[in-house]
Amino acid sequence: MRDLRDIEDAERMGRKRSQIFFVLAIVFFAGQSLYFTSSPATRDSHARVGAWLILVILIMMLLATGGFLLRGRKVRDLLNDETSRLNRLASQALGFWVTIITSLGLYVESMFEPLTFNEGVHILVTLGVGSALISFAARERRAHRIG
């Protein structure tokens, strides 16, 4: 009986995970648009940078583990099935390629308009992590729709 409940919990949480990751991506990108539209004096405040770093680390942990670290081992194993692991790996690979292509774009752009180091790193990390997050959410949503 407990196994059936664990399977149902994992299925429900898997569906919620894609929704939560989409919302997290929207919040993440909305915060970054506020960052880049603010003045440089307020942009580099320790509080803003610290909040951004914490959010990036949280998202990276979620992408590395698939989320739901506080659930029991059995439910976590059901959540992180082969499809979910493949989705995570493909999303992480996409994040890597977005980061590489963005770095090349920033290199070319810096020839015409100089960027500060902080701005460049912020753009790289935001686009790399954000694209991986959206990709994982979309892949998981598709997997649950098909399955």
Biotite code that builds the C-alpha atoms (Angstrom):
import biotite.structure as struc

atoms = struc.array([
    struc.Atom([0.000, 0.000, 0.000], chain_id="A", res_id=1, res_name="MET", atom_name="CA", element="C"),
    struc.Atom([2.836, 2.362, 0.848], chain_id="A", res_id=2, res_name="ARG", atom_name="CA", element="C"),
    struc.Atom([4.498, 1.706, -2.543], chain_id="A", res_id=3, res_name="ASP", atom_name="CA", element="C"),
    struc.Atom([1.342, 2.790, -4.377], chain_id="A", res_id=4, res_name="LEU", atom_name="CA", element="C"),
    struc.Atom([1.189, 5.958, -2.291], chain_id="A", res_id=5, res_name="ARG", atom_name="CA", element="C"),
    struc.Atom([4.859, 6.693, -3.039], chain_id="A", res_id=6, res_name="ASP", atom_name="CA", element="C"),
    struc.Atom([4.207, 6.270, -6.767], chain_id="A", res_id=7, res_name="ILE", atom_name="CA", element="C"),
    struc.Atom([1.193, 8.586, -6.617], chain_id="A", res_id=8, res_name="GLU", atom_name="CA", element="C"),
    struc.Atom([3.183, 11.169, -4.621], chain_id="A", res_id=9, res_name="ASP", atom_name="CA", element="C"),
    struc.Atom([6.061, 11.017, -7.113], chain_id="A", res_id=10, res_name="ALA", atom_name="CA", element="C"),
    struc.Atom([3.704, 11.424, -10.070], chain_id="A", res_id=11, res_name="GLU", atom_name="CA", element="C"),
    struc.Atom([1.944, 14.401, -8.489], chain_id="A", res_id=12, res_name="ARG", atom_name="CA", element="C"),
    struc.Atom([5.229, 16.044, -7.463], chain_id="A", res_id=13, res_name="MET", atom_name="CA", element="C"),
    struc.Atom([6.713, 15.467, -10.924], chain_id="A", res_id=14, res_name="GLY", atom_name="CA", element="C"),
    struc.Atom([3.850, 17.396, -12.496], chain_id="A", res_id=15, res_name="ARG", atom_name="CA", element="C"),
    struc.Atom([4.174, 20.162, -9.915], chain_id="A", res_id=16, res_name="LYS", atom_name="CA", element="C"),
    struc.Atom([7.932, 20.314, -10.438], chain_id="A", res_id=17, res_name="ARG", atom_name="CA", element="C"),
    struc.Atom([7.613, 21.481, -14.029], chain_id="A", res_id=18, res_name="SER", atom_name="CA", element="C"),
    struc.Atom([5.113, 24.155, -12.981], chain_id="A", res_id=19, res_name="GLN", atom_name="CA", element="C"),
    struc.Atom([7.312, 25.324, -10.116], chain_id="A", res_id=20, res_name="ILE", atom_name="CA", element="C"),
    struc.Atom([10.376, 25.459, -12.364], chain_id="A", res_id=21, res_name="PHE", atom_name="CA", element="C"),
    struc.Atom([8.485, 27.559, -14.948], chain_id="A", res_id=22, res_name="PHE", atom_name="CA", element="C"),
    struc.Atom([7.375, 30.011, -12.249], chain_id="A", res_id=23, res_name="VAL", atom_name="CA", element="C"),
    struc.Atom([10.907, 30.105, -10.846], chain_id="A", res_id=24, res_name="LEU", atom_name="CA", element="C"),
    struc.Atom([12.257, 30.890, -14.326], chain_id="A", res_id=25, res_name="ALA", atom_name="CA", element="C"),
    struc.Atom([9.791, 33.763, -14.730], chain_id="A", res_id=26, res_name="ILE", atom_name="CA", element="C"),
    struc.Atom([10.731, 35.171, -11.313], chain_id="A", res_id=27, res_name="VAL", atom_name="CA", element="C"),
    struc.Atom([14.430, 34.736, -12.112], chain_id="A", res_id=28, res_name="PHE", atom_name="CA", element="C"),
    struc.Atom([14.267, 36.515, -15.471], chain_id="A", res_id=29, res_name="PHE", atom_name="CA", element="C"),
    struc.Atom([11.971, 39.241, -14.119], chain_id="A", res_id=30, res_name="ALA", atom_name="CA", element="C"),
    struc.Atom([14.519, 39.970, -11.398], chain_id="A", res_id=31, res_name="GLY", atom_name="CA", element="C"),
    struc.Atom([17.266, 40.181, -13.995], chain_id="A", res_id=32, res_name="GLN", atom_name="CA", element="C"),
    struc.Atom([15.296, 42.638, -16.120], chain_id="A", res_id=33, res_name="SER", atom_name="CA", element="C"),
    struc.Atom([14.958, 44.825, -13.017], chain_id="A", res_id=34, res_name="LEU", atom_name="CA", element="C"),
    struc.Atom([18.703, 44.461, -12.432], chain_id="A", res_id=35, res_name="TYR", atom_name="CA", element="C"),
    struc.Atom([19.674, 45.669, -15.898], chain_id="A", res_id=36, res_name="PHE", atom_name="CA", element="C"),
    struc.Atom([17.169, 48.539, -15.980], chain_id="A", res_id=37, res_name="THR", atom_name="CA", element="C"),
    struc.Atom([18.341, 49.968, -12.654], chain_id="A", res_id=38, res_name="SER", atom_name="CA", element="C"),
    struc.Atom([21.145, 52.461, -12.233], chain_id="A", res_id=39, res_name="SER", atom_name="CA", element="C"),
    struc.Atom([24.698, 51.126, -11.785], chain_id="A", res_id=40, res_name="PRO", atom_name="CA", element="C"),
    struc.Atom([24.829, 52.502, -8.233], chain_id="A", res_id=41, res_name="ALA", atom_name="CA", element="C"),
    struc.Atom([21.859, 50.430, -7.041], chain_id="A", res_id=42, res_name="THR", atom_name="CA", element="C"),
    struc.Atom([22.643, 47.503, -9.378], chain_id="A", res_id=43, res_name="ARG", atom_name="CA", element="C"),
    struc.Atom([25.790, 46.521, -7.525], chain_id="A", res_id=44, res_name="ASP", atom_name="CA", element="C"),
    struc.Atom([24.426, 46.766, -3.997], chain_id="A", res_id=45, res_name="SER", atom_name="CA", element="C"),
    struc.Atom([25.521, 43.913, -1.784], chain_id="A", res_id=46, res_name="HIS", atom_name="CA", element="C"),
    struc.Atom([21.928, 42.962, -1.016], chain_id="A", res_id=47, res_name="ALA", atom_name="CA", element="C"),
    struc.Atom([20.956, 42.624, -4.698], chain_id="A", res_id=48, res_name="ARG", atom_name="CA", element="C"),
    struc.Atom([24.071, 40.710, -5.647], chain_id="A", res_id=49, res_name="VAL", atom_name="CA", element="C"),
    struc.Atom([23.712, 38.462, -2.587], chain_id="A", res_id=50, res_name="GLY", atom_name="CA", element="C"),
    struc.Atom([20.063, 37.698, -3.381], chain_id="A", res_id=51, res_name="ALA", atom_name="CA", element="C"),
    struc.Atom([20.978, 36.926, -6.990], chain_id="A", res_id=52, res_name="TRP", atom_name="CA", element="C"),
    struc.Atom([23.806, 34.611, -5.895], chain_id="A", res_id=53, res_name="LEU", atom_name="CA", element="C"),
    struc.Atom([21.537, 32.743, -3.484], chain_id="A", res_id=54, res_name="ILE", atom_name="CA", element="C"),
    struc.Atom([18.873, 32.325, -6.175], chain_id="A", res_id=55, res_name="LEU", atom_name="CA", element="C"),
    struc.Atom([21.436, 31.102, -8.730], chain_id="A", res_id=56, res_name="VAL", atom_name="CA", element="C"),
    struc.Atom([22.851, 28.575, -6.251], chain_id="A", res_id=57, res_name="ILE", atom_name="CA", element="C"),
    struc.Atom([19.335, 27.377, -5.389], chain_id="A", res_id=58, res_name="LEU", atom_name="CA", element="C"),
    struc.Atom([18.448, 26.940, -9.066], chain_id="A", res_id=59, res_name="ILE", atom_name="CA", element="C"),
    struc.Atom([21.712, 25.104, -9.732], chain_id="A", res_id=60, res_name="MET", atom_name="CA", element="C"),
    struc.Atom([21.019, 22.747, -6.814], chain_id="A", res_id=61, res_name="MET", atom_name="CA", element="C"),
    struc.Atom([17.509, 22.104, -8.130], chain_id="A", res_id=62, res_name="LEU", atom_name="CA", element="C"),
    struc.Atom([18.866, 21.396, -11.607], chain_id="A", res_id=63, res_name="LEU", atom_name="CA", element="C"),
    struc.Atom([21.591, 19.135, -10.248], chain_id="A", res_id=64, res_name="ALA", atom_name="CA", element="C"),
    struc.Atom([19.240, 17.048, -8.123], chain_id="A", res_id=65, res_name="THR", atom_name="CA", element="C"),
    struc.Atom([15.858, 17.403, -9.791], chain_id="A", res_id=66, res_name="GLY", atom_name="CA", element="C"),
    struc.Atom([14.466, 19.094, -6.690], chain_id="A", res_id=67, res_name="GLY", atom_name="CA", element="C"),
    struc.Atom([12.596, 17.757, -3.699], chain_id="A", res_id=68, res_name="PHE", atom_name="CA", element="C"),
    struc.Atom([15.621, 16.995, -1.559], chain_id="A", res_id=69, res_name="LEU", atom_name="CA", element="C"),
    struc.Atom([13.505, 16.847, 1.588], chain_id="A", res_id=70, res_name="LEU", atom_name="CA", element="C"),
    struc.Atom([11.342, 13.947, 0.405], chain_id="A", res_id=71, res_name="ARG", atom_name="CA", element="C"),
    struc.Atom([12.022, 10.338, 1.298], chain_id="A", res_id=72, res_name="GLY", atom_name="CA", element="C"),
    struc.Atom([14.565, 8.360, -0.663], chain_id="A", res_id=73, res_name="ARG", atom_name="CA", element="C"),
    struc.Atom([11.953, 6.146, -2.314], chain_id="A", res_id=74, res_name="LYS", atom_name="CA", element="C"),
    struc.Atom([9.912, 9.102, -3.615], chain_id="A", res_id=75, res_name="VAL", atom_name="CA", element="C"),
    struc.Atom([13.091, 10.878, -4.759], chain_id="A", res_id=76, res_name="ARG", atom_name="CA", element="C"),
    struc.Atom([14.173, 7.771, -6.668], chain_id="A", res_id=77, res_name="ASP", atom_name="CA", element="C"),
    struc.Atom([10.762, 7.566, -8.337], chain_id="A", res_id=78, res_name="LEU", atom_name="CA", element="C"),
    struc.Atom([10.907, 11.264, -9.218], chain_id="A", res_id=79, res_name="LEU", atom_name="CA", element="C"),
    struc.Atom([14.378, 10.961, -10.681], chain_id="A", res_id=80, res_name="ASN", atom_name="CA", element="C"),
    struc.Atom([13.630, 8.151, -13.087], chain_id="A", res_id=81, res_name="ASP", atom_name="CA", element="C"),
    struc.Atom([15.582, 7.596, -16.280], chain_id="A", res_id=82, res_name="GLU", atom_name="CA", element="C"),
    struc.Atom([13.491, 10.089, -18.273], chain_id="A", res_id=83, res_name="THR", atom_name="CA", element="C"),
    struc.Atom([13.931, 12.791, -15.657], chain_id="A", res_id=84, res_name="SER", atom_name="CA", element="C"),
    struc.Atom([17.688, 12.202, -15.479], chain_id="A", res_id=85, res_name="ARG", atom_name="CA", element="C"),
    struc.Atom([17.964, 12.400, -19.266], chain_id="A", res_id=86, res_name="LEU", atom_name="CA", element="C"),
    struc.Atom([15.886, 15.592, -19.267], chain_id="A", res_id=87, res_name="ASN", atom_name="CA", element="C"),
    struc.Atom([18.164, 17.082, -16.623], chain_id="A", res_id=88, res_name="ARG", atom_name="CA", element="C"),
    struc.Atom([21.323, 16.154, -18.528], chain_id="A", res_id=89, res_name="LEU", atom_name="CA", element="C"),
    struc.Atom([19.975, 17.571, -21.792], chain_id="A", res_id=90, res_name="ALA", atom_name="CA", element="C"),
    struc.Atom([18.956, 20.775, -20.022], chain_id="A", res_id=91, res_name="SER", atom_name="CA", element="C"),
    struc.Atom([22.355, 21.126, -18.391], chain_id="A", res_id=92, res_name="GLN", atom_name="CA", element="C"),
    struc.Atom([24.017, 20.615, -21.789], chain_id="A", res_id=93, res_name="ALA", atom_name="CA", element="C"),
    struc.Atom([21.791, 23.322, -23.265], chain_id="A", res_id=94, res_name="LEU", atom_name="CA", element="C"),
    struc.Atom([22.765, 25.663, -20.414], chain_id="A", res_id=95, res_name="GLY", atom_name="CA", element="C"),
    struc.Atom([26.428, 24.975, -21.177], chain_id="A", res_id=96, res_name="PHE", atom_name="CA", element="C"),
    struc.Atom([26.027, 25.773, -24.875], chain_id="A", res_id=97, res_name="TRP", atom_name="CA", element="C"),
    struc.Atom([24.015, 28.928, -24.160], chain_id="A", res_id=98, res_name="VAL", atom_name="CA", element="C"),
    struc.Atom([26.797, 30.047, -21.816], chain_id="A", res_id=99, res_name="THR", atom_name="CA", element="C"),
    struc.Atom([29.507, 29.405, -24.442], chain_id="A", res_id=100, res_name="ILE", atom_name="CA", element="C"),
    struc.Atom([27.596, 31.167, -27.228], chain_id="A", res_id=101, res_name="ILE", atom_name="CA", element="C"),
    struc.Atom([26.765, 34.076, -24.912], chain_id="A", res_id=102, res_name="THR", atom_name="CA", element="C"),
    struc.Atom([30.420, 34.425, -23.931], chain_id="A", res_id=103, res_name="SER", atom_name="CA", element="C"),
    struc.Atom([31.386, 34.639, -27.604], chain_id="A", res_id=104, res_name="LEU", atom_name="CA", element="C"),
    struc.Atom([28.667, 37.239, -28.161], chain_id="A", res_id=105, res_name="GLY", atom_name="CA", element="C"),
    struc.Atom([29.850, 39.254, -25.166], chain_id="A", res_id=106, res_name="LEU", atom_name="CA", element="C"),
    struc.Atom([33.420, 39.107, -26.466], chain_id="A", res_id=107, res_name="TYR", atom_name="CA", element="C"),
    struc.Atom([32.368, 40.573, -29.804], chain_id="A", res_id=108, res_name="VAL", atom_name="CA", element="C"),
    struc.Atom([30.064, 43.129, -28.179], chain_id="A", res_id=109, res_name="GLU", atom_name="CA", element="C"),
    struc.Atom([32.806, 44.301, -25.823], chain_id="A", res_id=110, res_name="SER", atom_name="CA", element="C"),
    struc.Atom([34.806, 45.420, -28.862], chain_id="A", res_id=111, res_name="MET", atom_name="CA", element="C"),
    struc.Atom([32.121, 48.008, -29.574], chain_id="A", res_id=112, res_name="PHE", atom_name="CA", element="C"),
    struc.Atom([30.784, 48.829, -26.123], chain_id="A", res_id=113, res_name="GLU", atom_name="CA", element="C"),
    struc.Atom([32.812, 47.943, -23.030], chain_id="A", res_id=114, res_name="PRO", atom_name="CA", element="C"),
    struc.Atom([31.157, 45.861, -20.322], chain_id="A", res_id=115, res_name="LEU", atom_name="CA", element="C"),
    struc.Atom([32.203, 45.644, -16.732], chain_id="A", res_id=116, res_name="THR", atom_name="CA", element="C"),
    struc.Atom([33.327, 42.251, -15.489], chain_id="A", res_id=117, res_name="PHE", atom_name="CA", element="C"),
    struc.Atom([30.309, 42.046, -13.178], chain_id="A", res_id=118, res_name="ASN", atom_name="CA", element="C"),
    struc.Atom([27.880, 42.781, -16.020], chain_id="A", res_id=119, res_name="GLU", atom_name="CA", element="C"),
    struc.Atom([29.453, 40.128, -18.216], chain_id="A", res_id=120, res_name="GLY", atom_name="CA", element="C"),
    struc.Atom([29.372, 37.460, -15.515], chain_id="A", res_id=121, res_name="VAL", atom_name="CA", element="C"),
    struc.Atom([25.817, 38.396, -14.616], chain_id="A", res_id=122, res_name="HIS", atom_name="CA", element="C"),
    struc.Atom([24.682, 38.005, -18.230], chain_id="A", res_id=123, res_name="ILE", atom_name="CA", element="C"),
    struc.Atom([26.537, 34.707, -18.674], chain_id="A", res_id=124, res_name="LEU", atom_name="CA", element="C"),
    struc.Atom([25.217, 33.106, -15.511], chain_id="A", res_id=125, res_name="VAL", atom_name="CA", element="C"),
    struc.Atom([21.687, 34.411, -15.983], chain_id="A", res_id=126, res_name="THR", atom_name="CA", element="C"),
    struc.Atom([21.326, 33.121, -19.534], chain_id="A", res_id=127, res_name="LEU", atom_name="CA", element="C"),
    struc.Atom([23.083, 29.806, -18.874], chain_id="A", res_id=128, res_name="GLY", atom_name="CA", element="C"),
    struc.Atom([21.207, 28.920, -15.699], chain_id="A", res_id=129, res_name="VAL", atom_name="CA", element="C"),
    struc.Atom([17.913, 30.375, -16.912], chain_id="A", res_id=130, res_name="GLY", atom_name="CA", element="C"),
    struc.Atom([17.957, 28.482, -20.200], chain_id="A", res_id=131, res_name="SER", atom_name="CA", element="C"),
    struc.Atom([18.728, 25.213, -18.413], chain_id="A", res_id=132, res_name="ALA", atom_name="CA", element="C"),
    struc.Atom([15.873, 25.845, -15.972], chain_id="A", res_id=133, res_name="LEU", atom_name="CA", element="C"),
    struc.Atom([13.338, 26.575, -18.722], chain_id="A", res_id=134, res_name="ILE", atom_name="CA", element="C"),
    struc.Atom([14.545, 23.622, -20.781], chain_id="A", res_id=135, res_name="SER", atom_name="CA", element="C"),
    struc.Atom([14.175, 21.216, -17.866], chain_id="A", res_id=136, res_name="PHE", atom_name="CA", element="C"),
    struc.Atom([10.701, 22.514, -17.019], chain_id="A", res_id=137, res_name="ALA", atom_name="CA", element="C"),
    struc.Atom([9.571, 22.185, -20.648], chain_id="A", res_id=138, res_name="ALA", atom_name="CA", element="C"),
    struc.Atom([11.028, 18.693, -21.040], chain_id="A", res_id=139, res_name="ARG", atom_name="CA", element="C"),
    struc.Atom([9.423, 17.490, -17.810], chain_id="A", res_id=140, res_name="GLU", atom_name="CA", element="C"),
    struc.Atom([6.085, 18.985, -18.792], chain_id="A", res_id=141, res_name="ARG", atom_name="CA", element="C"),
    struc.Atom([6.265, 17.228, -22.163], chain_id="A", res_id=142, res_name="ARG", atom_name="CA", element="C"),
    struc.Atom([7.232, 13.930, -20.495], chain_id="A", res_id=143, res_name="ALA", atom_name="CA", element="C"),
    struc.Atom([4.268, 14.077, -18.131], chain_id="A", res_id=144, res_name="HIS", atom_name="CA", element="C"),
    struc.Atom([1.899, 14.993, -20.941], chain_id="A", res_id=145, res_name="ARG", atom_name="CA", element="C"),
    struc.Atom([3.067, 12.041, -23.044], chain_id="A", res_id=146, res_name="ILE", atom_name="CA", element="C"),
    struc.Atom([3.378, 9.596, -20.124], chain_id="A", res_id=147, res_name="GLY", atom_name="CA", element="C"),
])
